[in-house]
Amino acid sequence: MLQNIKQILNRPFFRSFSVILASKVHMKQIYLYLFSPNFILPAFLVLLFSSPLLANDTLHVRVHDKVDMVWFESYDQDGIFPSADKEFHRVWMVATLGCASGGCSDWDYTVNFHLLEDRGFDSTIASIDTLAGGELDTIWSVNPVREEFEIGRLITPYGGYMASGVLGFNNDWTHRYRYDVTDFSQMLRDTKTIRAFYAGWSAGFSITLDFYFIEGTPPREVVEVKNIIHGSHNYDDAETYNEVRTPPVDLVTPEGTTQAKIRYLVSGHGFDNNVVCAEFCPREYYLRMDGQLVGNGLIWKDDCGLNPLYPQGGTWVYDRANWCPGELVPLREYELGNMGNPGEIHTYSLDLEEYTWSGSQTPSYITSYQVVYYGDWNIRRDAELLEIMAPSTHEDHLRMNPICSNPMVRLRNSGADDIESITFEYGFPDGHSCIYLWEGQLKHGEEGVVELPQPLWSEMDEDKAEFFVRILEVNGQADEVEYNNELRSTVEAPIMLPEEFVINFTTNSRSDDFTYGIYREDGSAIFERVPGSPNTLHSDTIVLSTGCYTFRVWDDLGFGLSNWPTGQGNGSIVLRRSIGNFWTNIRSIRTDFGTESSFNFTVGYTFPNEPNRGDCGEPITNTVETSFTNGEIELFPNPATSSTLIKSDFRNPIQKVSVFGVNGELIQSKNAGLAEEFRLDTSPLNPGVYFLKIVAARQTAVKKLMIVD
């Protein structure tokens, strides 16, 4: 099923001028490196290559390299980017935040990333000393004019735990943030200045910025990017903000434009007033073109309690105006549709919800409001895998890993056409894999999360604990972009618990806001409790059979069992077992977890040595892939009516053919008797899509077969 990320996380278990480096890397390798956190680039790939960029290559440019940000200022670095004659399908910027040389700061500060675009020169009159009797002249100071284009933003975490070296953190801590900057591909050419602006008043953090240019045809040509509103603006009142500080802007549509998109990046700051705005108050925004509403929403982020970077030393669990400490600021995008009249002037405006305030601190909003002009589409069909969320060891997904249950992947529709079906293959490289047909709808630009049925974890090679997912087809056809169809991740084993154990749950003063329990793989509860009394120990004996389970505790308010600003007191959660007359702790749960803490565990077996379940989870067809490359198994005709001929060769004779429906149901199975060719009678099959599992002497393959009238 495809679900948005928040819905997934609410389910049990998931509710959770110096060029420093430029290298040319094979596109598939760099894609695996970017999106599979444990894929390691070979050492030679960090060298500067002088050979021409080959097809399917990626160019890597590092601009900032562990630059200390220790005061409120701009940290500018020049980078040499690709030449204008190169085409790139995708451009990613990865920002790696770490502690400064002197350690991390205790406070959450804004960091903006800007691309500086030269706009000519300006000049000012400079005063000079004049000698008596001398001739008075004028000196002009000529200054370059540069326009800032914001390409990303993040808020630093409360870094006290890093500075103090406690709770698993130290000053070697780093966290990666990834931004899609493809819209700026035509501007990121030749020598350009990248600015990291640090709005902090103390040391500090370090920043590394890496750009990855993936060669290929762009989804659609970027004609131009224009700023509408840029910078930080105080909210005195609605009229002043909407008409004076951020007034409407007229822009001419450039030649070559056929369509356009709005990029709106906003975060609210300041709270020392009677309505705690703008940081802690949700407010509506309205984006208009020629007076017509083209986008609106709430300047708010309501999942700070699920922050992957936790715990932190400050009020990190509190929801805020489109940001959380330690996270990137999310971008809002709105398609404008047909813009096929170049030269026309359109008026763009921004209005914020009206509110009044009083107090010592004026609310303010940092805004990047841009319009991106495009030409025609180049790619119609592209399902782009963005990341494997589970299993994963990436720092963004530690809350939901390790797993013994269903894998999860995040993807995006990066083509022009709506996606209505995707065929996935997933499992373990050079071994067991499954086939899953997802059906639904994903419009252009939309992202979603697909939860894949459980593979046979017992088939994984423990010496090569690696998981892969691959897109085979989109809307029943080949995907037009191949390199972004596969990702890999490292699999870590969940813990094993005994069949019988006790949960000791001590509440704090907010007992009614918590729920905890044990859940099956499908999310159904085996045991669940809402503790009814504050500051009380609740003991529950759990007895389980062999299987994969989830322990989960969540707080409806999102503060956790321990949170010093709320004055709620501290609770505790300990899992214990008895050995004879002695009790021993088997796991203690961190209580400053924010909204939720959960983990997978096994009973009766050590992962991945699960009992034989026979096949992949439903609806699934499984395959076994080997490294056999001597011959390709073929079907002809396909589509078929009454029969199809399956062909191999003498080195790989066919042993058995099984026919599965798209829901994984076995329909028929035929022995082929080690034949090089086998004709399969398809007359009993109704028109539709089927999968053939073909077992040969040196290979097992899955082939898609279409039956027509």
C-alpha positions as CSV (number, residue, x, y, z in Angstrom):
1,M,0.0,0.0,0.0
2,L,1.1,3.6,-0.6
3,Q,0.6,5.9,2.3
4,N,1.9,9.4,3.2
5,I,4.8,9.4,5.7
6,K,2.8,10.7,8.6
7,Q,0.2,8.0,8.2
8,I,2.9,5.4,8.2
9,L,4.6,6.9,11.3
10,N,1.2,6.8,13.1
11,R,1.0,3.0,12.7
12,P,2.3,0.7,15.4
13,F,6.1,0.5,15.3
14,F,6.4,3.3,12.8
15,R,4.4,6.0,14.6
16,S,7.0,6.7,14.7
17,F,36.8,30.0,-4.6
18,S,38.1,26.7,-3.5
19,V,37.1,23.5,-5.0
20,I,37.7,21.0,-2.3
21,L,36.7,18.0,-4.3
22,A,35.4,17.3,-7.7
23,S,35.1,13.7,-9.0
24,K,33.4,11.8,-11.8
25,V,31.6,8.7,-10.6
26,H,29.4,6.2,-12.3
27,M,25.8,7.2,-11.9
28,K,24.5,4.0,-10.4
29,Q,27.3,3.9,-7.9
30,I,26.7,7.5,-6.7
31,Y,23.0,6.9,-6.6
32,L,23.5,4.0,-4.3
33,Y,25.9,6.0,-2.3
34,L,23.5,8.9,-1.9
35,F,20.4,7.0,-1.0
36,S,21.8,3.8,0.5
37,P,23.6,5.0,3.6
38,N,25.9,2.0,3.9
39,F,27.0,1.8,0.3
40,I,30.7,2.8,0.3
41,L,32.4,4.5,-2.7
42,P,35.7,3.0,-3.7
43,A,38.7,5.1,-2.6
44,F,39.7,6.0,-6.2
45,L,36.4,7.7,-6.8
46,V,37.3,10.6,-4.5
47,L,40.1,11.7,-6.9
48,L,39.8,14.4,-9.5
49,F,39.5,12.7,-12.9
50,S,40.7,14.5,-16.0
51,S,39.0,12.1,-18.5
52,P,35.8,13.2,-20.3
53,L,32.5,12.7,-18.5
54,L,31.1,9.5,-19.8
55,A,27.4,8.7,-20.3
56,N,25.6,7.9,-17.0
57,D,28.3,9.6,-14.9
58,T,27.9,11.8,-11.9
59,L,29.9,14.9,-11.0
60,H,30.6,15.5,-7.4
61,V,31.6,19.0,-6.2
62,R,32.4,19.8,-2.6
63,V,32.2,23.5,-1.7
64,H,32.3,23.9,2.0
65,D,34.4,21.4,3.8
66,K,33.9,21.3,7.6
67,V,33.7,25.1,7.8
68,D,33.3,26.3,11.3
69,M,30.2,28.5,11.8
70,V,30.8,30.4,15.1
71,W,29.1,33.7,14.8
72,F,26.1,35.5,13.1
73,E,27.5,35.9,9.6
74,S,27.8,34.5,6.0
75,Y,30.3,31.8,5.2
76,D,31.0,32.1,1.5
77,Q,32.9,29.6,-0.7
78,D,33.4,29.5,-4.4
79,G,33.0,26.2,-6.3
80,I,33.7,25.3,-9.8
81,F,30.6,23.6,-11.2
82,P,29.9,21.9,-14.5
83,S,30.0,23.8,-17.8
84,A,26.8,25.0,-19.4
85,D,26.9,22.4,-22.2
86,K,26.3,19.5,-19.8
87,E,22.8,18.1,-19.2
88,F,21.8,16.7,-15.8
89,H,18.7,14.7,-14.9
90,R,19.0,15.4,-11.1
91,V,21.1,17.6,-8.8
92,W,21.3,16.9,-5.1
93,M,22.9,18.9,-2.4
94,V,23.9,17.1,0.8
95,A,24.6,19.2,3.8
96,T,26.5,17.5,6.6
97,L,26.2,19.3,9.9
98,G,28.7,18.7,12.7
99,C,30.2,20.4,15.7
100,A,32.6,23.3,15.3
101,S,36.2,22.8,16.3
102,G,35.4,24.1,19.7
103,G,32.3,22.0,20.1
104,C,28.6,22.3,19.5
105,S,26.4,25.1,20.6
106,D,23.6,24.6,23.1
107,W,21.1,26.4,21.0
108,D,18.9,26.0,17.9
109,Y,20.0,28.4,15.1
110,T,18.9,28.9,11.5
111,V,21.2,28.0,8.7
112,N,20.3,29.2,5.2
113,F,22.0,28.0,2.0
114,H,22.2,30.5,-0.8
115,L,23.4,30.4,-4.4
116,L,24.7,33.8,-5.3
117,E,24.0,35.0,-8.9
118,D,25.9,37.9,-10.4
119,R,23.7,40.8,-11.4
120,G,26.3,43.4,-12.6
121,F,27.9,46.2,-10.6
122,D,26.8,49.1,-8.5
123,S,28.7,52.1,-7.3
124,T,28.8,54.6,-4.4
125,I,30.5,57.9,-3.9
126,A,33.6,57.5,-1.6
127,S,34.7,60.5,0.5
128,I,38.3,61.7,0.1
129,D,40.7,64.1,1.9
130,T,41.2,67.4,0.1
131,L,44.4,69.4,0.4
132,A,44.2,73.2,0.4
133,G,44.5,74.5,-3.1
134,G,44.1,71.0,-4.5
135,E,41.6,70.0,-7.2
136,L,38.4,68.3,-5.8
137,D,37.5,65.1,-7.5
138,T,35.1,62.3,-6.9
139,I,36.0,58.6,-6.3
140,W,33.4,56.0,-7.1
141,S,33.5,52.7,-5.2
142,V,32.4,49.9,-7.6
143,N,30.7,46.9,-6.0
144,P,29.4,43.7,-7.6
145,V,25.7,43.1,-7.2
146,R,24.7,39.6,-6.3
147,E,21.2,38.2,-5.9
148,E,20.7,35.4,-3.3
149,F,18.6,32.4,-4.2
150,E,17.9,30.2,-1.2
151,I,18.4,26.5,-2.1
152,G,17.8,25.0,1.3
153,R,17.5,25.7,5.1
154,L,17.9,23.8,8.3
155,I,17.7,24.5,12.0
156,T,20.5,23.3,14.2
157,P,19.7,21.0,17.1
158,Y,20.2,21.9,20.7
159,G,23.7,20.7,20.9
160,G,24.3,20.5,24.6
161,Y,24.5,16.7,24.7
162,M,27.1,16.8,22.0
163,A,29.1,19.4,23.8
164,S,28.9,17.5,27.1
165,G,29.5,14.0,25.5
166,V,26.5,12.4,27.1
167,L,23.5,10.2,26.1
168,G,25.4,8.7,23.2
169,F,26.5,12.0,21.7
170,N,29.9,13.8,21.5
171,N,31.6,16.5,19.4
172,D,32.3,14.0,16.6
173,W,28.5,13.9,15.9
174,T,27.3,14.6,12.3
175,H,23.9,14.5,10.6
176,R,23.2,14.6,6.9
177,Y,20.4,16.7,5.2
178,R,19.5,16.1,1.5
179,Y,18.0,18.7,-0.8
180,D,16.8,18.4,-4.4
181,V,18.3,21.4,-6.1
182,T,17.6,20.4,-9.7
183,D,15.6,23.6,-10.3
184,F,18.9,25.5,-10.0
185,S,20.9,23.2,-12.3
186,Q,21.3,25.9,-15.0
187,M,22.6,28.4,-12.4
188,L,25.0,26.0,-10.8
189,R,27.5,26.3,-13.7
190,D,31.1,27.4,-13.9
191,T,32.4,29.4,-10.9
192,K,29.6,30.2,-8.4
193,T,29.6,31.3,-4.8
194,I,27.6,29.3,-2.3
195,R,26.7,31.0,1.0
196,A,26.0,29.3,4.3
197,F,24.5,31.9,6.6
198,Y,24.6,31.0,10.3
199,A,22.1,33.0,12.4
200,G,23.8,32.0,15.7
201,W,25.3,34.1,18.4
202,S,27.8,31.5,19.7
203,A,30.0,28.6,18.6
204,G,29.0,26.6,16.9
205,F,28.6,24.1,14.2
206,S,30.5,23.0,11.1
207,I,29.1,22.6,7.6
208,T,30.1,20.5,4.6
209,L,28.2,21.0,1.3
210,D,28.4,18.4,-1.4
211,F,26.7,18.7,-4.8
212,Y,26.0,15.6,-6.9
213,F,25.1,16.2,-10.6
214,I,23.6,13.1,-12.2
215,E,24.0,13.2,-15.9
216,G,21.0,12.7,-18.2
217,T,18.0,14.3,-19.8
218,P,16.3,16.6,-17.3
219,P,12.6,15.7,-16.6
220,R,11.7,19.2,-18.0
221,E,13.9,22.0,-19.1
222,V,14.4,24.8,-16.5
223,V,14.1,28.1,-18.3
224,E,14.6,30.4,-15.4
225,V,14.1,30.8,-11.6
226,K,13.0,34.2,-10.2
227,N,12.7,35.4,-6.7
228,I,9.3,36.8,-5.6
229,I,10.0,37.4,-1.9
230,H,13.3,36.7,-0.2
231,G,14.5,37.3,3.4
232,S,13.3,37.8,6.9
233,H,10.3,40.1,7.5
234,N,8.7,41.3,10.7
235,Y,5.0,40.8,11.2
236,D,3.8,44.1,12.7
237,D,0.3,43.5,11.6
238,A,-1.4,41.8,8.6
239,E,-1.7,44.9,6.4
240,T,1.9,46.0,6.9
241,Y,3.2,42.5,6.4
242,N,1.2,41.7,3.3
243,E,1.3,45.1,1.6
244,V,4.5,46.8,2.7
245,R,7.0,44.2,3.9
246,T,6.1,41.5,1.3
247,P,4.2,43.5,-1.4
248,P,2.9,41.9,-4.6
249,V,5.5,41.5,-7.4
250,D,5.0,41.7,-11.1
251,L,7.1,39.3,-13.2
252,V,7.5,38.8,-16.9
253,T,7.2,35.2,-18.1
254,P,10.4,34.4,-20.0
255,E,10.6,33.1,-23.5
256,G,10.5,29.3,-23.9
257,T,8.1,28.9,-20.9
258,T,5.3,26.4,-21.2
259,Q,4.7,25.7,-17.5
260,A,5.8,26.9,-14.1
261,K,5.9,26.0,-10.4
262,I,6.0,27.9,-7.1
263,R,8.6,27.1,-4.4
264,Y,7.6,28.4,-0.9
265,L,10.1,27.9,1.9
266,V,9.0,29.5,5.2
267,S,9.8,29.3,8.9
268,G,8.4,31.4,11.8
269,H,10.5,32.8,14.6
270,G,10.2,34.8,17.8
271,F,7.8,34.0,20.7
272,D,8.2,36.5,23.5
273,N,4.7,37.9,23.1
274,N,1.2,37.1,24.2
275,V,0.4,34.7,21.4
276,V,3.9,33.1,21.2
277,C,4.1,34.0,17.5
278,A,5.6,33.3,15.1
279,E,7.6,30.3,16.5
280,F,4.9,28.5,18.4
281,C,1.7,29.6,16.6
282,P,0.2,28.0,13.5
283,R,-0.9,30.5,10.9
284,E,-2.3,30.2,7.4
285,Y,-0.6,31.4,4.3
286,Y,-2.1,32.3,0.9
287,L,-0.1,32.3,-2.4
288,R,-1.8,34.0,-5.3
289,M,-1.1,34.6,-9.0
290,D,-3.2,37.4,-10.6
291,G,-5.4,37.3,-7.5
292,Q,-6.2,33.6,-7.9
293,L,-5.2,31.2,-5.1
294,V,-2.5,28.8,-6.2
295,G,-1.4,27.5,-2.9
296,N,-2.2,27.7,0.8
297,G,-1.6,25.9,4.0
298,L,-0.5,26.1,7.6
299,I,2.9,27.4,8.6
300,W,3.3,24.5,11.1
301,K,5.2,21.3,11.7
302,D,3.3,19.0,14.0
303,D,5.7,16.0,14.4
304,C,8.6,17.4,16.3
305,G,8.1,14.7,18.9
306,L,9.1,12.2,16.2
307,N,12.4,14.0,15.5
308,P,15.0,11.5,14.3
309,L,17.7,13.5,16.2
310,Y,16.8,12.8,19.8
311,P,17.1,13.3,22.6
312,Q,18.2,17.0,22.6
313,G,18.9,19.3,25.5
314,G,16.2,21.9,24.9
315,T,12.5,22.1,24.0
316,W,13.0,19.9,20.9
317,V,9.6,18.1,21.3
318,Y,7.5,21.3,20.9
319,D,5.9,21.7,17.5
320,R,6.8,24.9,15.6
321,A,6.2,27.1,12.6
322,N,7.3,24.7,9.9
323,W,10.5,23.6,11.6
324,C,11.9,21.4,14.3
325,P,15.3,21.7,15.9
326,G,17.8,19.5,14.1
327,E,15.7,19.1,11.0
328,L,15.7,20.6,7.5
329,V,12.9,23.1,6.8
330,P,10.4,21.5,4.5
331,L,9.7,23.1,1.1
332,R,6.1,23.6,-0.2
333,E,5.7,23.3,-4.0
334,Y,2.7,24.2,-6.2
335,E,2.3,23.6,-9.9
336,L,0.9,26.5,-11.9
337,G,0.1,24.5,-15.0
338,N,0.1,26.0,-18.5
339,M,2.1,29.2,-18.9
340,G,2.3,29.1,-22.7
341,N,2.3,32.9,-23.2
342,P,5.8,34.2,-22.8
343,G,6.1,37.9,-22.3
344,E,3.0,38.1,-20.2
345,I,3.2,39.9,-16.9
346,H,1.8,38.1,-13.9
347,T,1.3,39.4,-10.3
348,Y,2.4,37.2,-7.5
349,S,1.4,37.9,-3.9
350,L,1.7,36.4,-0.4
351,D,-0.8,37.0,2.4
352,L,-0.6,35.7,5.9
353,E,-3.5,35.1,8.3
354,E,-4.4,38.2,10.2
355,Y,-3.6,38.2,13.9
356,T,-2.7,40.7,16.7
357,W,-0.1,40.5,19.3
358,S,1.5,42.4,22.1
359,G,4.8,41.9,23.9
360,S,8.6,42.5,23.6
361,Q,9.4,40.4,20.6
362,T,8.0,41.0,17.1
363,P,7.0,37.8,15.2
364,S,9.1,37.3,12.0
365,Y,9.0,34.9,9.1
366,I,12.0,33.9,6.9
367,T,10.7,33.5,3.4
368,S,11.9,32.2,0.1
369,Y,9.1,32.5,-2.4
370,Q,10.2,31.7,-6.0
371,V,8.7,30.8,-9.3
372,V,10.4,28.3,-11.6
373,Y,9.7,28.5,-15.3
374,Y,9.9,25.3,-17.4
375,G,9.8,24.2,-21.0
376,D,8.1,21.0,-22.2
377,W,8.3,17.7,-20.5
378,N,11.1,15.3,-21.6
379,I,10.1,12.3,-19.4
380,R,6.6,11.0,-19.1
381,R,7.2,7.9,-16.9
382,D,9.6,7.9,-13.9
383,A,9.0,6.4,-10.5
384,E,12.1,7.6,-8.5
385,L,13.1,5.6,-5.5
386,L,14.2,8.1,-2.8
387,E,15.2,6.0,0.1
388,I,14.8,2.7,1.9
389,M,13.3,3.6,5.3
390,A,13.4,0.1,6.7
391,P,15.6,-1.9,6.9
392,S,18.1,1.0,7.2
393,T,20.9,2.3,9.4
394,H,20.5,5.9,8.2
395,E,20.4,8.4,11.0
396,D,17.0,9.6,9.8
397,H,15.4,6.2,10.4
398,L,16.8,5.0,13.7
399,R,13.4,5.2,15.3
400,M,12.0,2.5,13.1
401,N,15.0,0.1,12.8
402,P,16.1,-2.6,13.0
403,I,13.1,-4.6,11.7
404,C,12.0,-8.2,11.4
405,S,8.8,-7.3,9.6
406,N,7.7,-5.3,6.5
407,P,10.2,-3.2,4.5
408,M,9.3,0.4,3.6
409,V,10.5,2.6,0.8
410,R,9.8,6.2,-0.1
411,L,9.4,7.2,-3.7
412,R,8.4,10.1,-6.0
413,N,6.6,10.5,-9.3
414,S,9.2,12.4,-11.2
415,G,7.5,12.1,-14.7
416,A,4.7,13.9,-16.3
417,D,2.1,11.1,-16.2
418,D,0.2,9.9,-13.2
419,I,1.4,6.6,-11.8
420,E,-1.2,4.0,-11.3
421,S,0.9,0.8,-10.8
422,I,4.5,-0.1,-9.9
423,T,6.0,-3.6,-10.0
424,F,8.7,-4.0,-7.3
425,E,11.3,-6.6,-6.9
426,Y,13.0,-6.7,-3.5
427,G,14.9,-9.0,-1.2
428,F,18.6,-10.0,-1.0
429,P,21.2,-9.5,-3.7
430,D,22.3,-12.8,-5.4
431,G,19.5,-14.6,-3.5
432,H,15.9,-14.7,-2.6
433,S,13.6,-11.9,-3.8
434,C,9.9,-11.1,-4.0
435,I,7.7,-9.5,-6.6
436,Y,5.0,-7.0,-5.5
437,L,2.5,-5.1,-7.7
438,W,1.4,-1.9,-6.1
439,E,-1.7,-0.2,-7.5
440,G,-3.0,3.3,-6.7
441,Q,-2.4,6.8,-7.9
442,L,0.6,9.1,-7.6
443,K,0.5,12.4,-9.4
444,H,3.5,14.3,-10.7
445,G,5.7,15.5,-7.9
446,E,3.9,13.6,-5.2
447,E,5.8,11.4,-2.8
448,G,4.6,8.4,-1.0
449,V,5.7,5.5,1.2
450,V,5.1,1.9,0.1
451,E,5.0,-0.8,2.7
452,L,6.2,-4.0,1.1
453,P,5.0,-7.5,2.2
454,Q,7.5,-9.3,4.3
455,P,10.3,-11.2,2.5
456,L,11.8,-14.5,3.7
457,W,14.4,-13.0,6.1
458,S,15.7,-16.6,6.6
459,E,17.0,-16.5,3.0
460,M,19.4,-13.6,3.8
461,D,23.1,-14.3,3.8
462,E,24.2,-13.3,7.3
463,D,27.7,-12.6,6.0
464,K,26.2,-10.2,3.5
465,A,23.3,-8.6,5.4
466,E,22.1,-6.5,2.6
467,F,18.6,-5.6,1.3
468,F,17.7,-4.3,-2.1
469,V,14.6,-2.9,-3.8
470,R,14.1,-2.5,-7.5
471,I,11.4,-1.0,-9.7
472,L,10.7,-3.3,-12.6
473,E,7.8,-1.6,-14.3
474,V,5.7,1.6,-14.1
475,N,2.1,1.5,-15.4
476,G,2.9,-1.9,-16.9
477,Q,5.8,-0.5,-19.0
478,A,9.5,0.0,-18.5
479,D,10.5,3.1,-16.5
480,E,12.1,5.7,-18.7
481,V,14.8,6.5,-16.2
482,E,16.8,3.4,-15.1
483,Y,19.4,4.6,-12.6
484,N,17.0,5.6,-9.9
485,N,15.1,2.3,-9.9
486,E,17.3,0.5,-7.4
487,L,18.5,1.1,-3.8
488,R,20.3,-1.0,-1.2
489,S,20.6,-0.9,2.5
490,T,22.3,-2.7,5.4
491,V,20.2,-5.0,7.5
492,E,20.8,-5.1,11.3
493,A,19.3,-7.7,13.5
494,P,16.6,-6.9,16.0
495,I,17.0,-8.3,19.5
496,M,15.5,-11.6,20.7
497,L,13.4,-11.6,23.8
498,P,12.3,-14.7,25.8
499,E,8.9,-16.2,25.4
500,E,7.9,-14.8,28.8
501,F,8.9,-11.4,30.3
502,V,7.4,-8.6,32.4
503,I,6.8,-5.0,31.4
504,N,7.4,-2.6,34.4
505,F,5.8,0.7,33.4
506,T,6.0,3.6,35.9
507,T,3.9,6.5,35.0
508,N,4.6,10.2,35.6
509,S,2.0,12.7,36.5
510,R,0.3,12.4,33.1
511,S,-0.7,8.8,33.1
512,D,-3.8,9.1,30.9
513,D,-1.9,10.4,27.9
514,F,0.2,7.2,27.4
515,T,-0.5,3.9,25.7
516,Y,1.8,0.9,25.5
517,G,1.6,-2.6,24.2
518,I,2.8,-5.5,22.2
519,Y,1.8,-5.8,18.6
520,R,1.8,-8.4,15.8
521,E,3.4,-7.9,12.4
522,D,0.0,-6.7,11.0
523,G,-0.3,-4.1,13.7
524,S,-3.0,-5.8,15.7
525,A,-2.6,-5.7,19.5
526,I,-1.7,-8.7,21.6
527,F,-1.6,-6.6,24.7
528,E,-2.3,-2.9,25.2
529,R,-2.7,-0.7,28.2
530,V,-3.6,2.9,29.0
531,P,-2.2,3.3,32.6
532,G,-4.9,4.9,34.7
533,S,-3.1,6.3,37.6
534,P,-0.2,8.8,37.9
535,N,3.2,8.0,39.5
536,T,2.3,4.3,39.7
537,L,4.1,1.1,38.8
538,H,2.2,-1.2,36.4
539,S,3.5,-4.7,35.9
540,D,2.3,-6.9,33.0
541,T,3.4,-10.4,32.3
542,I,3.7,-11.1,28.6
543,V,3.8,-14.7,27.1
544,L,4.4,-15.0,23.4
545,S,4.9,-17.7,20.8
546,T,7.6,-17.8,18.2
547,G,7.4,-14.8,15.9
548,C,8.2,-11.2,15.1
549,Y,6.7,-8.5,17.4
550,T,6.7,-4.8,18.2
551,F,6.9,-3.1,21.6
552,R,5.4,0.4,21.4
553,V,4.8,3.3,23.8
554,W,3.4,6.6,22.7
555,D,2.3,9.9,24.3
556,D,-0.7,11.7,22.9
557,L,0.9,15.0,23.9
558,G,4.3,14.2,22.3
559,F,6.4,15.0,25.4
560,G,7.5,11.5,26.5
561,L,7.9,10.2,30.0
562,S,10.6,12.6,30.9
563,N,10.5,16.3,29.8
564,W,11.9,18.9,32.1
565,P,10.1,22.0,30.7
566,T,6.6,20.5,31.4
567,G,7.3,19.7,35.1
568,Q,5.5,16.4,34.6
569,G,8.0,14.3,36.5
570,N,9.8,11.2,35.3
571,G,8.5,7.8,34.5
572,S,10.3,4.6,33.5
573,I,9.9,1.5,31.3
574,V,11.9,-1.7,32.0
575,L,11.5,-5.1,30.5
576,R,12.5,-7.9,32.9
577,R,12.7,-11.7,33.1
578,S,13.1,-14.2,35.9
579,I,15.9,-16.7,36.0
580,G,15.2,-19.0,38.9
581,N,14.6,-16.8,41.9
582,F,16.4,-13.8,40.4
583,W,15.1,-11.0,38.2
584,T,17.2,-9.4,35.5
585,N,16.6,-6.4,33.3
586,I,16.6,-7.3,29.6
587,R,15.9,-3.8,28.1
588,S,15.3,-0.3,29.5
589,I,13.5,2.2,27.3
590,R,14.7,5.8,27.0
591,T,12.0,8.0,28.6
592,D,12.8,11.3,26.8
593,F,11.5,9.8,23.5
594,G,9.0,12.6,22.6
595,T,6.0,11.2,20.9
596,E,6.9,7.5,20.6
597,S,9.4,4.8,21.3
598,S,9.1,1.4,19.6
599,F,11.3,-1.5,18.5
600,N,10.9,-4.9,16.7
601,F,12.0,-8.0,18.4
602,T,11.9,-11.8,17.8
603,V,10.7,-14.6,20.0
604,G,11.9,-18.2,19.6
605,Y,14.6,-17.5,17.0
606,T,17.6,-15.2,16.4
607,F,17.2,-13.0,13.3
608,P,17.2,-13.8,10.5
609,N,16.7,-17.5,11.2
610,E,13.0,-17.3,11.3
611,P,10.9,-20.5,10.9
612,N,10.0,-21.4,7.4
613,R,7.0,-19.4,6.3
614,G,7.0,-21.0,2.8
615,D,6.8,-17.9,0.8
616,C,6.9,-14.1,0.8
617,G,4.1,-12.2,2.5
618,E,0.9,-11.8,0.6
619,P,0.4,-10.6,-2.1
620,I,3.8,-11.9,-3.3
621,T,5.5,-14.0,-6.0
622,N,9.0,-14.9,-4.9
623,T,12.1,-15.5,-7.1
624,V,15.6,-16.6,-6.6
625,E,18.2,-14.7,-8.6
626,T,21.7,-16.1,-9.3
627,S,24.7,-14.7,-11.1
628,F,24.0,-16.8,-14.2
629,T,24.7,-14.8,-17.3
630,N,25.2,-17.4,-20.0
631,G,21.7,-17.3,-21.4
632,E,18.5,-15.3,-21.2
633,I,15.2,-17.1,-20.7
634,E,12.7,-15.7,-23.2
635,L,8.9,-15.9,-23.8
636,F,7.3,-15.7,-27.2
637,P,4.7,-14.6,-28.0
638,N,4.1,-12.1,-25.2
639,P,1.3,-11.0,-25.1
640,A,-0.1,-14.5,-25.7
641,T,-3.5,-16.0,-26.5
642,S,-3.5,-19.8,-26.3
643,S,0.1,-20.6,-25.6
644,T,3.6,-19.1,-25.1
645,L,7.0,-20.7,-25.8
646,I,9.6,-20.5,-23.1
647,K,13.1,-20.7,-24.4
648,S,16.5,-21.2,-22.7
649,D,19.6,-23.0,-24.0
650,F,21.5,-26.3,-23.4
651,R,23.5,-24.8,-20.6
652,N,20.4,-23.9,-18.6
653,P,17.5,-26.4,-19.4
654,I,14.1,-25.6,-18.0
655,Q,12.9,-27.8,-15.1
656,K,9.6,-26.3,-13.9
657,V,7.2,-23.5,-14.7
658,S,4.7,-22.1,-12.2
659,V,2.0,-19.5,-13.0
660,F,1.0,-16.9,-10.4
661,G,-1.6,-14.2,-10.4
662,V,-0.9,-10.6,-9.5
663,N,-2.1,-11.3,-6.0
664,G,0.6,-14.1,-5.5
665,E,-1.9,-17.0,-5.9
666,L,-0.4,-20.1,-7.5
667,I,-2.6,-21.0,-10.5
668,Q,-0.8,-23.9,-12.1
669,S,2.6,-25.6,-12.1
670,K,4.1,-27.7,-14.9
671,N,7.2,-29.9,-15.0
672,A,9.3,-29.2,-18.1
673,G,11.7,-32.2,-17.9
674,L,15.0,-30.3,-18.4
675,A,14.0,-29.0,-21.9
676,E,15.6,-26.2,-23.7
677,E,12.1,-25.1,-24.9
678,F,8.8,-25.6,-23.2
679,R,5.4,-24.6,-24.6
680,L,3.0,-23.4,-21.9
681,D,-0.7,-23.9,-22.6
682,T,-2.4,-20.6,-21.6
683,S,-5.9,-21.3,-22.9
684,P,-7.3,-21.9,-19.4
685,L,-6.1,-18.4,-18.3
686,N,-8.4,-15.4,-18.4
687,P,-7.1,-12.2,-20.0
688,G,-4.8,-10.3,-17.7
689,V,-1.3,-10.1,-16.2
690,Y,0.5,-13.1,-14.8
691,F,3.9,-13.9,-13.5
692,L,5.8,-17.1,-14.5
693,K,8.3,-18.5,-12.1
694,I,10.7,-20.5,-14.3
695,V,13.1,-22.9,-12.5
696,A,16.0,-23.9,-14.7
697,A,19.2,-25.8,-14.0
698,R,21.3,-22.8,-13.4
699,Q,18.8,-20.0,-12.9
700,T,15.4,-19.2,-11.4
701,A,13.7,-16.3,-13.1
702,V,10.4,-14.5,-13.0
703,K,8.8,-13.3,-16.2
704,K,5.7,-11.2,-16.7
705,L,3.2,-12.7,-19.1
706,M,0.2,-10.8,-20.6
707,I,-2.8,-12.9,-21.8
708,V,-5.1,-11.3,-24.3
709,D,-8.3,-12.4,-26.1
